[in-house]
Structure formats: structure tokens, C-alpha cells
Amino acid sequence: MGVIIRQSIQNTVISYLGIALGFVSTILLYPNFLLAEQYGLTRLLISLSLVFAQFAHLGVKNIVIRYFPYFQHSRRSKGKLLALILLVPLGGFLLFSTAYLLLQELFLTYYDDKSALFGAYYLYLIPLVFATLFFEVLNNYVRALQDSVTGSFVNEVLVRALIILLLVVYHYNLISFTGFMVSFVLIYSLQPVYLLVYLYRRGELTLTFPRLKKRSKFIKGMGVYGAYSLLGGLATLLVGNIDIIMLGAMIDLNSTAVYAIAFYVGSVIAVPQRSIIKIASPVLAGLLKEKKYEEIDSLYKRTSLNQIIAGTLLYVGIWANMHNLMYLLPPEYQGAEWIIIVVGAAKLFNMATGINGSIIMNSRHYRFDLYTNIMLIVLTIGTNYFFIQLYGMLGAAIATALSIFIYNSVKFIFVWITFSMQPFRWSALFVLLIAAGCLGLSFQIPYLYNFFVDLIVRSALITILFTGLILLFNLSDDVKNLLAEGYDRLSKLTV
């Protein structure tokens, strides 16, 4: 748990630095420096690249985490795994590119009526998929080496800082919009290059051509696992991206831009979850391999409680400051409040169920994910198609929330029955009651007539009250220890 706590703290710091940069780019710059249609195009391309990259890696991305413990005994053995996870996605990328070009007319027709700008930048998706694909594969390999910090830094800090620079350059008319889009793709292409250089400097960029015949049964098992996990990752990505993809086709790129900002704000709540999952998954794989179920149960409960605490604090803070957020956005982006609230609630429930998905995927029951993920794919597409027609952008948020709730409920019940584990403690209920009280109190605070004063005072009061009550009732040892450690470090700096 020490490695998890240490790296989750580092990841959280990086993530919140990334949030600060993302706030500058997503809330302040994108809406004011680009037309809504242009910003919607960038979000559509990113969402499509994530989904297509999931197909292209052919399940290899998840194989890395699950099977790395079997290859870590020597540099030569790790070199075989690294070569395998680079060659297979390369083949998948070539298949994707061929299919994408052959189906060009069909694809363009789907977006032509509502999102005509997409047709002008259709081919930009191919290099973007390549960059996304190999960053995700290499990042999982780095995570398997129990370093979840480097990939987080590249994805959440470096890329966002460069995007801010690019937006400023474009705003001052130093490049055209086409130049902006070329640079946009190049920035994302830096991610896999950075990780390759990192592995080389660490002495881990060793490639050994794998001989498959000697361990054909083992390789077959990896292939079966990869095929199942392919659907698992696809289902997760669809929940996070199908709404944007379908909004672009069913409404327009302007609505896509508004929804993307609302979804981004709602997703801020899930930052602590991403930080914990990145390092918890490799540790969990090792615990399952050694069948240390008591430690797994403890990890399950502690990660769930800590995610609930962090998530509810962020959720209450965002909801209480909704008026301040809307103040920063141009008029065409108004009306996103309920999208943020609905998406945020869905993210919070996903966090509350802890690492149930990782437990299933790293155990011998990983095939169960096949059935739940097929259910999720059908549910996500069906509910988005239905609710977008009824309620537009809010309908997409409702569909996403409903899909996440049903999907995680099924996995929660399966882990409970199969492993006799469930993530919730009674202390989680008290956390939610404290959060509800803090939110209700925030509604009683009048607007303080200045954006910055209102934001700082309102946020500080909520944070102090929420954290103080968590400590007063001793609801989480991890939170208490974390704050005590932070206080000790601060004391040493001030001495």
C-alpha cells in the first residue's frame, strides 16, 4: 500500500496541475480563441482516436499489466514482452488505416449534414490514432514497471502546456487553423516518443524477438485474455466518448463543444480515481497471482472509501461554484450546469465501486467482462440514441450516467458473490451525509459580489468544514495519515 499511496499522491499532484492547465485551455482559451465548431472538431477527433486505438491495439494494452509478472525476471524476458506489445498494435493500426480509408465515403456521409468541418480534416485522424495507440501501450508497459507518474506527467501536464502555447500562437494569427490542426496532432504524437526516450534512458528499451512455439499454450492464454479485455476497454471508452461522437453526428459540432466542456468539468471529480487505479492495478495483479485475498479485500475497501472522500469533496465544490464557472464561459456555452451535475454524479458512483473492474480483469474470471461489456456497449449506444433525440446534450449526460450505474452495479454484485468482497464501509455513508450538509450550507452563502473572492471563500469554507468533519469522526486513516505527513513536511520547510 506504501507504493500506492506514494505514487497516488504524486499522480494526484500531477493531475491537479493538469487540471489547472486544462482549466486554462478548456474553460478560458478554447471557447474564446476558437469558434465553437472548431473546438468541437478537436473534441470529436480525440474521442474517435481513443475508440479506434482501442480496436487497433487488439487487446495488447491490457495484456501488459496482467502478464508482466511472468516476464519481469530478466531483461531478455521483458524484451520479448515489449517486442510483442509493439508488433501486434502495429498490425492493428495498419488494419485500421486500411479500413478507415476504404470506408471514407460512408464515414464522411455520417457527419456531413451536421458536422461538415470534419470532412476537411478527416485524414488527421490516422496519425492521431497512431499516437494515441502507442502512447497507451507504452504507458501501460511503464506502469507495469510500477511507474505510473511518467505517463501522467506527459499526458496531463506536458501536452496541456503545449496546447495552451499553441492556442496563444493561433490567437495572435501566427498560424492558420490548418496549421493549428497540424500542430495539434504533432503535440499528441510527442507522447509515445517521450516514453520511448524514457525507457531507453532507464535501460528498459530492450527488444527481443519472441519465439512463440516454446510457450504456445501460454501465448494462447494471453491471446484469449487480450480478446476479452479488448471488449472491456472498448466498453469503457464508449461510455466516455460515444456521447461526443453521436452528438457530432446527430446535432452539430457546436453542441459537441458545449457538451465537451461540461463533461470535462464533471470528469474532474474522477481525477483521484485515475491516480489510484494507475498504480493499484499492477499491485493487484501481483496479489491475485499470489492469492492474497485478505490484502485484496483491504485494498478494495480502502481505495473505495478514499475515492468517495476525494470525489464528494470535488463534486460539492464544483456544484457550489457552478455560478462562478458559468461566469467564465461565453454566452453560447451557457446551459451546461445540469450536464455537469449529472455527469459528476455518474463519475462519483463509478469511484464509489472502487477497483471492482480491476479485480475481475486480473483474475481467472476475466471472461465475465465479455458479457457485461457487450451489455454496456449496447446500453450506451441505445440510451444515447434515445435520450439525445429527446433532450439533446442533457440526454447524452443522462445516457452516460444510466450506463455507468447499471454496468458498475453488475460488476459490484459479481465481485461480492464470487470473491465475498464488497467495497463499502459504514463510514462511506457518513462521508456522503457530510458532503450533503456542506452543499446545503453553501447554498445559504450569498454571492460575495466578486468572482475571485466568492470562489476562494466558498471553496475554502467547504474544504475546511468537510475535511475537519472527516478528521473529527476519524472516518479514514489514510486521509489522517496523509494530512499528518503533509503537515510534517510543511513544518520542516518552515523551520
N, C-alpha and C positions, 0 to 999 in steps of 0.2 A: 504493500500500500504506500510505502515511502516514495517509491519511484513515481507512482500515480499522482500522489499529492504534489510532489516537487514539479513534475512536468505539467500537470494540470494548472498549477499556479503560473508557470512560465507561459503556457498556452493561453491562459486567461488574460495575462498582461498583454501578450501579442494580439489577442483577439480584440481587446478593448482599444488598443492602439489602432488596430484595423477598423474598428467601429468608428473611432474618431475620424480617421481618414475617409472611411466610407460615408460618414455623415457629411463631410465637406463635399465629396464628389456627388453623392446621391441626392442629398437634400438641397445643398447650396449651389452647386455648379451645373450638374446635368440639366435640371429644369430651367435654369436661367441662361445657359450657354448654348444649348441645343434646342431645336424645335421638338415638341412632344413626339412627333412622328420619328424623328431621327433617334431620339433616346429609346423609343420603343423598338426600333430596329436593332440597336445594340443588345437589348434585353432578350429579344427573340433569338438572335444568333447565339448568345450564350446558352440559353435554355436548350436550343436544338443541339448545340455541340455537346452538352452534358449527356443528353439522351442518346445521341448517336455514338458517342465514345463508349457508353455502357455496352452497346452492341458490339463495337469493334474490339474491345479487349477480350471478348469470348470467355469471360469468367476468370481470367488470369489475375485480375486485380485482387480478388478475394482469396485466391489460392495462396498468394504470398503470405498473408497473415496466418492462415490455417496450417500450412505445411512448412513454414520456415523453421520451426523447432526440429524438424527431421533433417535439415540441411546445414544447421549452424555449427556443426562440429569441426569443420575445416574450411579454409579459404577456397579450396578447389570445389568442394561441395556447394558452397554458396555461389561460386562462379557458374555452376551448372544451372542453379535455380534462376540466377539473374539472366543468363542467356535465354532460358526458356521463356521468361516473362517478357522479354523484349521481342523475340522472334514471333511468338503467337499473336500479339497485338498488331505487329507489322502486317501479318497476313490478313488480320481482321480489318485493318484500315484500308488495305488495297481492295478488299471485297466491298467495303462501304463506299469507297470513292467510285468504283465501277457502277454499283447500283444507283448511287446518287446522280451520276451523270446520265445514265440510261433513262432514269425516271424524271429527268429535268422538267419536261413539259407538264407532267402530271403534278409535280410539286409546285411549280410556279402558278398553275391554274388554281390551286387550293388557296393561295394567298393573293392572287392578282386583284380580286374585287375590293378587298378591304385593306390590303397592305401592299400597295403597288411598289413602294420603295424597296421592298425585299428583293424584287426581281433584278434591280440594278446591282445588288451586292450578293447575289445568290452564290457565286463561286467562293466568296470569302469564308464560307462555312467549312470548306475542305481543310485548309491549313489550321483553322481554329479547332476542328475536331482532332487533328493530328497533335496539336499542342496539348489539348485537354487530356487526350488519351494517354500520352506518355508521361505527362505530369502525374496523373492519378496512379499509374502503375509504379513509377519510380518512387512516388511519395509513400506508397504502401510498403515498398521494399525498405525505405529509410525508416518507416515506423516499425517494421519488423526488427530492425536493428535497435529498437527501443529508443528512437529519437523522433518524437512527434513534434518537436519545436521547429526544426528547419523548414519543413513543408509549410507549416502555419505561417512562418515569417514571410516566405516567398509569396504565398497566396493572399495573405491578408494585409501585409504591410507593403512589401516591395511593389507588387502590381498596382495596388491602390494609390501609392505615392506617384508612380509613373503615370497613371491615368489622370490624376489631378494636374500634373505638369502638362500632359497632352491637352487637356481641356483648356487650360490657360493659353497655350500656344494657339489653339484653334480660335479661341475667343478674340484674340488680337489679330486675327486674319493672317497669320503667318503661314498657314496651310489651308487647303481646300477641305471640303467634307470628305472627298475621296482620300486625300492624304491623311485625314484623321482616321478613317476606317483602316487604311493600310497600317498605320502606326498602332492602332488598337489591336489588330491581330498580332503584330510583331511583339507587343508587350506581353501578351499571353504566351507567345512562343518562347519567351525567355525562361519560363518556369521549368520545363524539363531540362534545358541547357544548364541552368543553375544547379539542379540536383545532380546532373552528371558530373559537373565540376566538383561538387561537394563529395560525391562518392570517390572520385579519383583522388582528391586530397586526403581523404580518410583511409585510402588504401583498400577500398571495397569494390572498386570498379574492375573486377576480375571476371573475364568471360571464359567459360569452359564449355565446349560443345557437348550437350548432354547425350549420352548413349541410352536410348530408351529400352533396348531389348533386355538388358540385365534386370530391370525392375519393372517389367511390363504391367504386373498386377498393381503395383504401387502407382505407376503413371496413369493407369486406367482409373484408379480411385480418385486421383487428382482431377482427371478429366470429367468424371461424373460430378464431383463436388463443384467444379467450375461451371458446369452447365446449370446446376441448380442455383448456384449463387448469382449467375448471370441474370436470372429472372428476379432474384431477390433485390439486387441492385437496381434493376430496371424499374421495379415497382416503387422503390423509394424515390428514385429520380422523377418518375412520372408524377408522384404526389407533389413534388416541389416545382415542377416545370410544365406539366400538361396544361395548367390553367393559363399560363402566359402564352403557350403555343396555340391553344384553342381560342383565346381572346384575340390574338393577332389575325386569325382567320375568320372568326365569327363576328367580331365587332370592328376594330381597327387598331393601328399602331399607337394612336393617341391614348386609347383606353389601356393598352398594354403598358404604356409608360406610367400612367397613374397607378395602375394595379401593382406594377413592379416596385414603386416607391413604398406603397402601403405594405406590400409583402416583405420588403427589406426591413422596415421598421418592426413589423411583427416578428420577424425572424431573429432580431437582436436578442430576443428572450432565450433563444436556443444556443447562444454562444457558450455558456458553461458546459452544456451537454457535449458539444463538439470537442471541447478541450479535454473532457474526461474520457470520452469514448476513444479518442485517438490513441491514448496510451493504455486504457483499460483492456482493449481488445487483444493485443499481444499477450498481456499478462494473463488474461482469462483463458486464452488458448493453451498456455502452459499449465494452468491449474486444472483444466479439463483433461489434458493429456495425462496428468498425474493423479486424477480423480480425487482432488482435494475439495470435496463438496461443501464442507463447513466453511472453508475460506471463500468459496464462490458465493455461498449464501450471504456471508458477511459483506462481501464486495457488492452484491446485488442491492442489499438494503441501504448501505451507506451511500452508494452513488445515487440511488433514487432520492433519499432524503436531502442530500446536499444539492441535487439538481432542483428539487422542489423549492428549497430555500432561495437559491440564487434566481430561479425562474420567476417566482412570485414577486420577489423584490423588484425585478426589472419590469414585470408586467404592470404592477401597481404604479411604478414610476412613470412608465410610458402613458398609461391611461390618465393619470393625474395631470400630466403635462401635455395632453392632446391639443389644447388650445394654443399652447406655445409652438408646437410643431406645425400646426396649420398656418400659423402666422408667417412662417419662413417660406412657404410654398407659393408659387404663382397662382392666380385665380383658377386656371384650368386644372389644377391639381387638387382643388378643394373637394370635399365629399368622400375622402378616403378613411374617415375616422372608424366607421364600423368594420371596414375591411381589416384594419389594424387590430381591432379588438377581437374579431372572430379568428383571424389567423394566429394571433398571440395566444388565445385560449387553446387552440389546437396544438401549438408548439409546447405549451405548458403541460398538457396531458401526455404528450409524447415523452417529455422529460420525466414525468412522474412514474412512468412504467420502467424507468431505469435501463438496464442493459439486457432486457429480455431477448431482443433480436440477436445480440452478440452471443448469448448463451446458446440459443438454438443453432446458429450458423457455425459455431465452433464445436458443437457436439455431434454425436453419431445420428442425431435426429434432424440433421440439416435438411433432409428431404421434405420435411414438413413445410419448410418455407416455400416450396414449389406451389403447394395448394393455396396457402394464404396469399402468395404474391400474384397468382392468377386471379384470385378473388379481388385483390387490391387494384390490379390493372383494369379489370372490367368495371369495378366500382368507381374508380377515379374518372375514367373516360365517360362512363354513363352519367354520373352525377354532374360532372362539369357540363356536358352537352345539355342536360335537362335544366340545371339551375342558371347557366349563363343565359339561356333563352328567356328565362323568367325574370331574373334580377340583374343581368349584366355582370359588372365587376364584383358586386356583393355576392352574386350567385356562385362565382368562381371560388370565393373565400369560403362560403358555406359548404360547397362540394369538397374542398380540401379538408376542412375541419371534420366533416362527416366520415370521410375516407380514413383519416388518421385515427379517429376514435374507434371505428369498427376494427380496423387492422390491428391496432395495438391491444385492444380488448381480447381478440382471439389469441394473440401470442402470449398475453399475460396469463390467460386461462390455461393454455397448453403447458407453459413452464410450471405453473402451480400444480397441475395434475401430474406431469411427467417427473419433475425433479423435487416435488414437495417444497417449492420455494415460491415466495411472493415478496415483492419489494417494499410493501408498505408497513410503516410503524404508526402507532397511535400519535406519535409526535408530529407526523405529517399533517394530521387533521388540525392540530393546534397552530401549525405554521399557516395553513390556509385561513383560519379564523383571524389570526393576527393580520394577515395581508388584507382581508376584507375590512377589518377595522381601520387600518391605515388608509385604505382607499376611500372609505366613507368619511373619514376625518378630513382628507384632502379636499373633498367637495365642499366642505364648510369654510375653507380658507378663501377669502375674496381675492380677486385679481389685484396684484400689487402695483399696477399702473406702469410697470417697466418690465420688458421681456426678460432681461438678464436677472434682475432682482427676483422676479416671480419664479423663474426656473430654478435658480440656486436655492432660494429659501424653501420652496415647496419640496424639492428633491432632498435637501438636507434634512428637513423635518421627518420625511418619510423614512429615509435611511436610518437616522438615529433611533427613531421610535421602533422600527421593525427589528433592527439589529439588537437594540437594547432588550427587547422582549424575548428574542431568541436566546440571548445570553442569560437573562433573568430566570427563565424557566429551564435552562440547560437542555435545550432541545437537540443540539448537535455537538458532539465532542470535536468533530473535525473543524467546525466553524470556530469554536472556542480556541482550539489549538492554533488555528491559522491566524486569528486576530492577536493571540498572545505572541506568536512568532513575529508577526509584523510589528507589534509594539516594541518587542525587544530589539529588533533591527533598527527601528526608528530611534530608540533610546541611545543605542551605540553611536548612531550618526550624529546625534545632538550633543554627545559628551565631548 
